[in-house]
């Protein structure tokens, strides 16, 4: 199983360059990473948006691979199932794992430099990883039911932000141990990636959402 996951990840990274407008999407991915780093520097790690922007790189990896599925070559390929399920999910999740590891190291360094802000630094990390979990679930549905997936994601995001804002309010702050937050982050990526994979498998035979692939279809017409 581990060998297959590694092989799917390697294959996914090789296939990214064949996705829809790879230079543009990689440019956007790099842009969000730079914005994320800028937010991290400006807020000294006390805001969740910086991490979230950086972790979106996993979603871009997923998107660039899944965009290939609209082609007749993939539709008639014996790897069609893998290219709509395991390859994009595992590639996106592995990218998220790698970026998250760097983010954790960065946040721990910031917490040691600014001990007075350590609680806010760790709590915002917790908020960001919950949002990443939502985007992983979004991946499992959006390319089959784009409208439904987008609506559910918006509701879930506002729900998570509302709960976290209450829990981490200055008057009701709930401190979470640093080790627990770090561990929860890895667990969220792992578990939600499995759920996303399961959703992709369940929805595999459903038609691809024309709305999700609207930009690609427009270029093919």
C-alpha positions in Angstrom: 0.0 0.0 0.0 2.8 2.4 0.9 4.7 1.5 -2.3 1.5 2.2 -4.4 1.0 5.5 -2.6 4.6 6.5 -3.4 4.2 5.4 -7.0 1.0 7.4 -7.3 2.7 10.5 -5.9 5.6 10.2 -8.2 3.3 9.7 -11.2 1.2 12.6 -10.1 4.1 15.0 -9.9 5.2 13.9 -13.4 1.7 14.5 -14.8 1.2 18.0 -13.4 3.0 19.5 -16.4 0.4 17.9 -18.6 -2.6 19.5 -16.8 -4.6 22.4 -18.0 -2.5 25.6 -18.3 0.3 24.2 -16.0 2.4 27.4 -16.1 -0.6 29.6 -15.1 -1.7 27.2 -12.3 1.8 26.8 -11.0 2.2 30.5 -11.1 -1.0 31.0 -9.1 0.2 28.3 -6.7 3.5 30.1 -6.2 1.6 33.4 -5.9 -0.5 32.1 -3.0 2.6 30.7 -1.3 4.3 34.1 -1.5 1.2 35.8 -0.2 1.1 33.2 2.6 4.7 33.9 3.5 4.0 37.7 3.5 1.0 37.2 5.8 3.1 35.1 8.1 5.8 37.7 8.3 3.4 40.5 8.7 1.3 38.9 11.5 4.3 37.1 13.1 2.4 33.9 12.8 -0.8 34.9 14.6 -3.1 34.7 11.6 -4.4 31.5 10.0 -4.6 32.9 6.4 -0.9 32.7 5.8 -0.8 29.0 6.5 -4.0 28.3 4.6 -2.7 30.1 1.5 0.5 28.0 1.6 -1.4 24.8 2.1 -3.6 25.5 -0.9 -0.7 24.2 -3.0 -2.0 20.7 -2.4 -5.3 21.7 -3.9 -3.5 23.1 -7.0 -1.7 19.8 -7.4 -5.0 17.9 -7.3 -6.6 20.4 -9.7 -3.8 20.2 -12.3 -4.0 16.4 -12.4 -7.8 16.1 -12.4 -8.0 18.6 -15.2 -6.6 15.9 -17.5 -9.7 13.8 -17.0 -11.6 15.7 -19.6 -9.4 14.5 -22.4 -10.4 11.6 -24.6 -6.9 10.0 -24.0 -7.6 9.7 -20.3 -11.2 8.7 -20.8 -10.1 5.7 -22.9 -7.0 4.9 -20.8 -6.7 1.9 -18.5 -5.5 4.3 -15.9 -8.7 6.4 -16.0 -9.9 5.2 -12.5 -6.5 6.0 -10.9 -6.3 9.4 -12.6 -9.7 10.3 -11.1 -9.1 8.8 -7.7 -5.8 7.8 -6.1 -3.3 9.7 -8.1 -4.7 13.3 -7.6 -5.8 12.7 -4.0 -2.4 11.2 -2.9 -0.4 13.8 -4.8 -2.4 16.7 -3.3 -2.2 15.1 0.2 1.5 14.5 0.0 2.1 18.1 -1.1 0.0 19.2 1.8 2.1 17.0 4.2 5.3 18.5 2.9 4.2 22.1 3.1 2.6 21.5 6.5 5.8 20.1 7.9 7.6 23.3 6.9 4.8 25.4 8.4 5.0 23.5 11.7 8.8 24.2 11.9 8.2 27.8 11.1 5.4 28.2 13.7 7.5 26.5 16.4 10.4 28.9 15.6 8.0 31.9 15.8 6.5 30.7 19.0 10.0 30.6 20.6 10.9 34.0 19.3 7.5 35.6 20.4 6.6 33.6 23.5 3.9 36.3 24.4 2.1 35.4 21.2 2.7 31.6 21.4 -1.0 30.8 22.1 -2.2 32.8 19.2 0.4 31.3 16.9 -0.6 27.7 17.8 -4.3 28.4 17.8 -4.2 29.9 14.3 -2.3 26.8 13.1 -5.2 24.7 14.4 -7.8 26.9 12.5 -5.8 26.6 9.3 -5.5 22.9 9.4 -9.3 22.5 9.9 -9.9 24.6 6.8 -7.4 22.4 4.9 -9.5 19.4 6.0 -12.5 21.0 4.4 -10.7 21.6 1.1 -9.7 17.9 1.0 -13.3 16.9 1.3 -14.1 19.5 -1.4 -11.7 17.8 -3.7 -13.6 14.5 -3.4 -16.9 16.0 -4.6 -16.3 19.2 -6.6 -15.4 17.7 -10.0 -18.6 15.7 -10.0 -21.0 18.0 -8.2 -19.4 21.4 -8.3 -22.3 23.6 -7.2 -23.2 21.3 -4.2 -19.6 20.9 -3.2 -18.9 24.7 -3.3 -22.1 25.5 -1.3 -21.2 22.9 1.4 -17.6 24.2 1.6 -18.7 27.8 2.1 -21.1 26.7 4.9 -18.4 24.5 6.5 -15.8 27.3 6.3 -18.0 29.8 8.0 -19.0 27.2 10.6 -15.3 26.4 11.4 -14.4 30.1 11.6 -17.4 30.8 13.8 -16.5 28.1 16.3 -12.8 28.9 16.3 -13.4 32.6 16.8 -15.5 31.7 19.8 -13.1 29.2 21.3 -10.1 31.5 20.8 -11.7 34.7 21.8 -9.7 36.7 24.4 -12.5 36.1 26.9 -13.1 32.4 26.2 -9.7 31.3 25.0 -9.2 27.5 25.0 -5.4 26.7 25.0 -4.5 23.6 23.0 -1.1 21.9 23.6 1.4 22.5 20.8 2.1 18.8 20.4 -1.6 18.0 20.1 -2.1 20.7 17.4 0.8 19.4 15.4 -0.4 15.8 15.6 -4.0 16.8 14.8 -2.7 18.6 11.7 -1.1 15.5 10.3 -4.1 13.4 11.3 -6.5 15.7 9.6 -4.5 15.6 6.3 -4.3 11.8 6.5 -7.9 11.0 7.5 -9.5 13.6 5.3 -7.4 12.5 2.3 -8.7 8.9 2.9 -12.3 10.3 3.0 -11.7 12.3 -0.2 -10.3 9.2 -1.9 -13.4 7.2 -0.8 -15.7 9.9 -2.2 -13.8 9.9 -5.5 -14.2 6.1 -5.7 -17.9 6.3 -4.8 -18.5 9.0 -7.3 -16.2 7.6 -10.0 -18.9 6.5 -12.4 -20.8 9.8 -12.2 -20.4 12.3 -15.0 -17.7 15.0 -14.6 -19.2 18.4 -13.8 -19.3 20.5 -16.9 -19.4 23.6 -14.8 -16.2 22.6 -13.0 -14.5 22.0 -16.4 -16.1 25.0 -18.0 -12.8 26.9 -18.7 -11.2 23.8 -20.2 -14.2 22.9 -22.3 -14.3 26.5 -23.6 -10.7 26.2 -24.8 -11.5 22.9 -26.5 -14.5 24.2 -28.5 
